[in-house]
């Protein structure tokens, strides 16, 4: 029954929010859907510039074959290697939660929801180590109403504009363990994570920085709080400046890695006209 209710809710939200038009049966295109909303890609391409944690091995993409083969037609194939947590990616609850859900165990309905975009760019301009507070979340609610059940909360810090500039984005050009103390970027305060987990029934929280914990975190408490509640997180999210505070539908699909603590993520948004 719960699954059925969710399916009905999803269809209603998707159809009404994105103004999807269904062709009547009997017309030339049966069961065809024509999205009228604006689709926005919130994902950075994976390449040698993709941002990874300083101690992680970066993304690698290599050619297996590209060209005209011995049978006379074009063929290409490549191989890639990467750690789970880099580029636009997904954090599963078992990333910091013992015996919590790994990627393949997460219910698919948790991969989508109404977008709630919390703009903290002004505070971040004054302090690049800013931590988003409960007051920031309540300020959004004062303007737009309660954060809806099943929402995906996206924290817009403005750091996305620095993504291709490693120093501006992370705070350091270094790699390896010596780089970690030099990381400086915004994140979600543990108190705000506790509030979201206890007071609001959301599906996920994401942001446009390398980590849900701010750069100077020593204990990764925000990760630990959210993972303990089997909540999922998105990091290095792109194009948040293109989303309204409310009125979007988010779909975030990670690579289904069995036992994975995270995965590359393709995240998109439909913004209603």
DOVEX-429001 format. One record per residue (C-alpha): residue in one letter; x, y, z. Coordinates in nm, 3 decimals, always signed. Each point is the difference from the previous one (the first is absolute). Last residue first. Layout:
REM DOVEX-429001
REC res    east   north      up
REC   A       X       Y       Z
...
REM end
This chain:
REM DOVEX-429001
REC res    east   north      up
REC   X  +0.723  +2.658  -1.588
REC   X  +0.082  -0.280  +0.243
REC   X  +0.366  -0.071  +0.069
REC   X  +0.111  -0.358  -0.063
REC   X  +0.329  -0.082  +0.168
REC   X  +0.281  -0.241  -0.077
REC   X  +0.256  -0.203  +0.197
REC   X  +0.232  -0.255  -0.153
REC   X  +0.212  -0.128  +0.289
REC   X  +0.333  -0.182  +0.023
REC   X  -0.019  -0.236  +0.295
REC   X  +0.009  -0.025  +0.376
REC   X  +0.046  -0.245  +0.285
REC   X  -0.040  -0.283  -0.250
REC   X  -0.093  -0.351  +0.111
REC   X  -0.131  -0.076  -0.347
REC   X  +0.062  +0.303  -0.220
REC   X  -0.315  +0.132  -0.166
REC   X  +0.133  +0.315  -0.166
REC   X  -0.188  +0.281  +0.167
REC   X  -0.331  +0.144  -0.123
REC   X  -0.114  +0.342  +0.121
REC   X  -0.338  +0.125  -0.126
REC   X  -0.107  +0.342  +0.129
REC   X  -0.336  +0.169  -0.058
REC   X  +0.000  +0.379  +0.006
REC   X  -0.244  +0.262  +0.129
REC   X  +0.185  +0.137  +0.301
REC   X  +0.299  +0.230  +0.059
REC   X  +0.037  +0.026  -0.380
REC   X  +0.276  -0.196  -0.175
REC   X  +0.257  +0.139  -0.244
REC   X  +0.244  +0.108  +0.272
REC   X  +0.019  -0.366  +0.102
REC   X  +0.190  -0.069  -0.321
REC   X  +0.221  -0.285  +0.118
REC   X  -0.002  -0.231  +0.306
REC   X  +0.347  -0.074  +0.140
REC   X  -0.149  -0.215  +0.278
REC   X  -0.327  -0.191  +0.036
REC   X  -0.119  -0.157  +0.326
REC   X  -0.218  -0.292  +0.109
REC   X  -0.185  -0.055  +0.327
REC   X  +0.012  -0.332  +0.183
REC   X  -0.048  +0.179  +0.336
REC   X  +0.355  -0.086  +0.114
REC   X  +0.120  +0.128  -0.336
REC   X  -0.141  +0.345  +0.072
REC   X  +0.163  +0.034  +0.341
REC   X  +0.334  -0.146  -0.109
REC   X  +0.026  +0.218  -0.310
REC   X  -0.072  +0.310  +0.208
REC   X  +0.252  -0.113  +0.262
REC   X  +0.290  -0.021  -0.242
REC   X  +0.239  -0.002  +0.300
REC   X  +0.271  +0.246  -0.100
REC   X  -0.204  +0.241  -0.209
REC   X  +0.203  +0.279  -0.158
REC   X  -0.149  -0.043  -0.346
REC   X  -0.364  +0.013  +0.105
REC   X  -0.187  -0.328  +0.031
REC   X  -0.232  -0.075  -0.295
REC   X  +0.319  -0.032  -0.205
REC   X  +0.159  +0.118  -0.327
REC   X  -0.230  +0.305  -0.038
REC   X  -0.321  +0.067  -0.196
REC   X  -0.245  -0.162  +0.240
REC   X  -0.219  -0.300  +0.074
REC   X  -0.261  -0.126  +0.244
REC   X  -0.216  -0.307  -0.041
REC   X  -0.344  -0.155  +0.038
REC   X  -0.147  +0.241  +0.253
REC   X  -0.221  -0.070  +0.300
REC   X  +0.049  +0.319  +0.204
REC   X  +0.042  +0.043  +0.375
REC   X  +0.249  -0.266  +0.109
REC   X  +0.228  -0.045  -0.301
REC   X  -0.028  +0.362  -0.116
REC   X  +0.061  +0.128  +0.352
REC   X  +0.298  -0.230  +0.057
REC   X  +0.155  +0.112  -0.329
REC   X  -0.056  +0.363  +0.101
REC   X  +0.180  -0.065  +0.329
REC   X  +0.282  -0.172  -0.191
REC   X  +0.053  +0.316  -0.209
REC   X  -0.030  -0.054  -0.376
REC   X  +0.303  +0.096  -0.206
REC   X  +0.209  +0.287  -0.130
REC   X  +0.354  -0.022  -0.143
REC   X  +0.356  +0.014  +0.132
REC   X  +0.236  -0.298  -0.031
REC   X  +0.353  +0.075  +0.121
REC   X  +0.009  -0.266  +0.272
REC   X  -0.081  -0.263  -0.269
REC   X  +0.279  +0.092  -0.242
REC   X  +0.282  -0.166  +0.194
REC   X  -0.180  -0.334  -0.027
REC   X  +0.035  -0.013  -0.378
REC   X  -0.059  +0.269  -0.260
REC   X  +0.089  +0.367  +0.009
REC   X  -0.164  +0.283  -0.191
REC   X  -0.190  +0.115  +0.308
REC   X  -0.318  +0.176  +0.107
REC   X  -0.243  -0.246  -0.155
REC   X  -0.179  +0.204  -0.266
REC   X  +0.231  +0.299  -0.030
REC   X  +0.311  -0.219  -0.006
REC   X  -0.150  -0.260  -0.233
REC   X  -0.125  +0.248  -0.260
REC   X  -0.237  -0.200  -0.226
REC   X  -0.265  -0.015  +0.273
REC   X  +0.023  +0.369  +0.097
REC   X  -0.344  +0.105  -0.128
REC   X  -0.147  -0.293  +0.191
REC   X  +0.097  +0.168  +0.327
REC   X  -0.318  +0.206  +0.000
REC   X  -0.116  -0.146  +0.332
REC   X  -0.326  -0.152  -0.122
REC   X  -0.105  -0.271  +0.244
REC   X  -0.231  -0.251  -0.167
REC   X  -0.270  -0.167  +0.210
REC   X  -0.168  -0.293  -0.176
REC   X  -0.356  -0.020  +0.123
REC   X  -0.178  -0.318  +0.111
REC   X  -0.224  +0.188  +0.242
REC   X  -0.022  +0.367  -0.089
REC   X  +0.224  +0.268  +0.157
REC   X  -0.257  +0.219  +0.170
REC   X  -0.109  +0.319  -0.175
REC   X  +0.182  +0.218  -0.255
REC   X  +0.123  +0.316  +0.173
REC   X  -0.004  -0.102  +0.366
REC   X  +0.106  -0.349  -0.109
REC   X  +0.315  +0.135  -0.166
REC   X  +0.076  +0.198  +0.318
REC   X  -0.049  -0.321  +0.197
REC   X  +0.273  -0.169  -0.204
REC   X  +0.240  +0.292  +0.046
REC   X  -0.082  +0.012  +0.373
REC   X  +0.081  -0.370  +0.029
REC   X  +0.347  +0.094  -0.122
REC   X  +0.211  -0.034  -0.313
REC   X  +0.369  -0.006  +0.098
REC   X  +0.218  +0.280  -0.137
REC   X  +0.369  -0.078  -0.060
REC   X  +0.005  +0.234  -0.302
REC   X  -0.111  +0.284  +0.227
REC   X  -0.137  +0.334  -0.121
REC   X  -0.091  -0.119  -0.350
REC   X  -0.136  -0.317  +0.162
REC   X  -0.262  +0.197  +0.193
REC   X  -0.122  +0.165  -0.319
REC   X  -0.004  -0.329  -0.192
REC   X  -0.223  -0.180  +0.249
REC   X  -0.284  -0.087  -0.240
REC   X  -0.205  -0.301  +0.113
REC   X  -0.140  -0.190  -0.299
REC   X  -0.282  -0.241  +0.086
REC   X  -0.061  -0.237  -0.291
REC   X  -0.294  -0.238  +0.011
REC   X  +0.111  -0.361  +0.003
REC   X  +0.200  -0.275  -0.161
REC   X  +0.258  -0.267  +0.085
REC   X  -0.173  -0.106  +0.323
REC   X  -0.277  -0.158  -0.209
REC   X  +0.259  -0.249  -0.124
REC   X  +0.038  -0.153  +0.346
REC   X  +0.370  -0.010  +0.101
REC   X  +0.142  -0.352  +0.012
REC   X  +0.219  +0.030  -0.311
REC   X  +0.191  +0.298  +0.135
REC   X  +0.081  -0.138  +0.344
REC   X  -0.253  +0.036  +0.278
REC   X  +0.122  +0.018  +0.360
REC   X  +0.198  -0.271  +0.179
REC   X  +0.253  +0.255  +0.129
REC   X  -0.089  +0.353  -0.106
REC   X  +0.268  +0.231  -0.143
REC   X  -0.006  -0.101  -0.368
REC   X  -0.261  -0.264  +0.087
REC   X  -0.271  +0.264  -0.047
REC   X  +0.080  +0.037  -0.372
REC   X  +0.180  +0.310  -0.125
REC   X  -0.069  +0.090  -0.363
REC   X  +0.229  +0.176  -0.243
REC   X  +0.065  +0.296  -0.222
REC   X  +0.376  -0.030  -0.031
REC   X  +0.154  -0.224  +0.262
REC   X  -0.095  -0.256  +0.263
REC   X  -0.018  -0.348  -0.147
REC   X  +0.365  -0.020  -0.107
REC   X  +0.057  -0.002  -0.373
REC   X  +0.097  -0.215  -0.294
REC   X  -0.109  +0.027  -0.360
REC   X  +0.018  -0.218  -0.308
REC   X  -0.064  +0.092  -0.360
REC   X  -0.163  -0.144  -0.311
REC   X  -0.029  +0.131  -0.355
REC   X  -0.096  -0.156  -0.332
REC   X  -0.008  +0.131  -0.357
REC   X  -0.048  -0.247  -0.282
REC   X  +0.241  -0.179  -0.231
REC   X  +0.018  -0.351  +0.138
REC   X  +0.354  +0.053  +0.136
REC   X  -0.125  +0.289  +0.213
REC   X  -0.034  +0.365  -0.096
REC   X  +0.075  +0.213  +0.304
REC   X  +0.003  -0.001  +0.376
REC   X  +0.114  -0.288  +0.219
REC   X  +0.066  -0.053  +0.370
REC   X  +0.035  +0.371  +0.068
REC   X  +0.048  +0.111  +0.358
REC   X  -0.204  +0.206  +0.246
REC   X  +0.146  +0.066  +0.346
REC   X  -0.171  +0.171  +0.293
REC   X  +0.218  +0.104  +0.291
REC   X  +0.145  -0.227  +0.273
REC   X  -0.119  +0.127  +0.336
REC   X  +0.205  +0.177  +0.271
REC   X  -0.092  +0.349  -0.121
REC   X  -0.372  -0.079  -0.017
REC   X  -0.096  -0.002  -0.366
REC   X  -0.090  +0.285  -0.236
REC   X  -0.034  -0.093  -0.367
REC   X  +0.266  +0.165  -0.216
REC   X  +0.121  -0.327  -0.158
REC   X  -0.354  -0.068  -0.120
REC   X  -0.350  -0.070  +0.132
REC   X  -0.255  +0.249  -0.128
REC   X  -0.162  +0.210  +0.270
REC   X  -0.359  -0.082  +0.089
REC   X  -0.299  +0.224  +0.078
REC   X  -0.150  -0.033  -0.348
REC   X  -0.306  +0.221  -0.036
REC   X  -0.330  -0.095  -0.164
REC   X  -0.245  +0.285  -0.059
REC   X  -0.362  -0.113  +0.015
REC   X  -0.214  -0.088  -0.299
REC   X  +0.078  -0.372  -0.005
REC   X  -0.180  -0.174  -0.289
REC   X  -0.117  -0.349  +0.091
REC   X  -0.118  -0.259  -0.251
REC   X  -0.243  -0.271  +0.107
REC   X  -0.127  -0.049  -0.355
REC   X  +0.152  +0.216  -0.272
REC   X  -0.237  +0.017  -0.299
REC   X  -0.309  +0.061  +0.210
REC   X  -0.211  -0.288  +0.126
REC   X  +0.107  +0.041  +0.361
REC   X  +0.013  +0.369  +0.086
REC   X  +0.347  +0.159  -0.004
REC   X  +0.132  +0.075  +0.349
REC   X  +0.128  +0.349  +0.075
REC   X  +0.261  +0.049  +0.272
REC   X  -0.034  +0.336  +0.172
REC   X  +0.317  -0.047  +0.204
REC   X  -0.160  +0.051  +0.340
REC   X  -0.341  -0.142  -0.091
REC   X  +0.123  -0.315  -0.173
REC   X  +0.291  -0.064  +0.231
REC   X  -0.192  +0.078  +0.316
REC   X  -0.300  -0.212  -0.097
REC   X  +0.213  -0.288  -0.132
REC   X  +0.209  +0.002  +0.317
REC   X  -0.303  +0.008  +0.228
REC   X  -0.161  -0.295  -0.180
REC   X  +0.322  -0.198  +0.021
REC   X  +0.041  +0.091  +0.368
REC   X  -0.351  -0.121  +0.080
REC   X  +0.068  -0.327  -0.181
REC   X  +0.326  -0.056  +0.188
REC   X  -0.172  +0.071  +0.332
REC   X  -0.282  -0.242  -0.091
REM end
